[in-house]
Amino acid sequence: MGMRAQSDLIWLNVATFLLILIITLLPSDVLRVILGLPFVLIFPGYVLTAALFPRRSALDGLERLALSFGLSITVVSLIGLTLNYTPWGIRLYPILISLTIFIVVLSLVSWYRRRRLAIAERFVLSFPLRLASLREQGLMDRVLSIILIVAILGALGTLGYTIATPRVGEKFTEFYILGLDGKAIDYPKEMKVGEQGRVLVGIINREQEPVSYRIKIMVGGQEGGELGPLMLQPDEKWEEVVSFTPRKAGSAQRVEFLLYRDGENEPYRELHLWVDVVD
């Protein structure tokens, strides 16, 4: 059974917007991941493959499936890398919006390129996949096709199993410092004595139980302040702008952020910056 030449693009975009609504509105993280799999792993690569190869004879079904899967991973990675250098960062809604724009734009490009071909030459998505085509291939092509199918199904199955039966993860605490723009750049490097430096400090409790934290700041070996206690529930995040002030001049002064847990006397986590301080 085959679709009309452009209907696959129409249904793919309809499914994209439905997935966005479901992912955005439903509170279940597991359901979001399951519904988001085709949106991330198939749709971007499918529209890119359709734009590059609009002709029916350019690729067979298995080749298009393989390209859709591989190109989707590449596209999502590149979009994520690009978002990391923007004010929006790698977050749910920037990723959803970016992927949606990519899918819509490439769908329009695919539609235009198909329109320029004769109807008989345009690619048409067919269901089910014709097994007869495997018998028509040579031995090596058949072996490679079967390996490809098994690899894709195995990857999807493994991912689905991991989502459905998550393993209890390691207990730990995320502790980080960022620049004021929320990125791992633009830290204070050169300061004057008495000048106030500011960074974004964050804690995420992955200990799977409530934990009380406190943060001690050391500047050039001298105490520069303390925050806390901060009681965080499992998976709760705390993030605030924290300031420090150097009291003496010197090059490569160590600014330390020491994280303590549940009243312990030894630091649980430690982060530091190097700052040159002048009079």
Stockholm file with secondary structure:
# STOCKHOLM 1.0

chainA/1-279         MGMRAQSDLIWLNVATFLLILIITLLPSDVLRVILGLPFVLIFPGYVLTAALFPRRSALDGLERLALSFGLSITVVSLIGLTLNYTPWGIRLYPILISLTIFIVVLSLVSWYRRRRLAIAERFVLSFPLRLASLREQGLMDRVLSIILIVAILGALGTLGYTIATPRVGEKFTEFYILGLDGKAIDYPKEMKVGEQGRVLVGIINREQEPVSYRIKIMVGGQEGGELGPLMLQPDEKWEEVVSFTPRKAGSAQRVEFLLYRDGENEPYRELHLWVDVVD
#=GR chainA/1-279 SS CBCCTTHHHHHHHHHHHHHHHHHHHCCCHHHHHHHHHHHHHTHHHHHHHHHHCCBTTTSCHHHHHHHHHHHHHHHHHHHHHHHHTSTTCSCHHHHHHHHHHHHHHHHHHHHHHHHTSCGGGBCCCBSSCCTHHHHHSCHHHHHHHHHHHHHHHHHHHHHHHHHHSCCCCCCEEEEEEECTTSSSCCCCCEEETTCCEEEEEEEEEESSSCEEEEEEEEETTEEEEEEEEEEECTTCEEEEEEEECCCSCEEEEEEEEEEEETTCSSCSEEEEEEEEEEC
#=GC SS_cons         CBCCTTHHHHHHHHHHHHHHHHHHHCCCHHHHHHHHHHHHHTHHHHHHHHHHCCBTTTSCHHHHHHHHHHHHHHHHHHHHHHHHTSTTCSCHHHHHHHHHHHHHHHHHHHHHHHHTSCGGGBCCCBSSCCTHHHHHSCHHHHHHHHHHHHHHHHHHHHHHHHHHSCCCCCCEEEEEEECTTSSSCCCCCEEETTCCEEEEEEEEEESSSCEEEEEEEEETTEEEEEEEEEEECTTCEEEEEEEECCCSCEEEEEEEEEEEETTCSSCSEEEEEEEEEEC
//
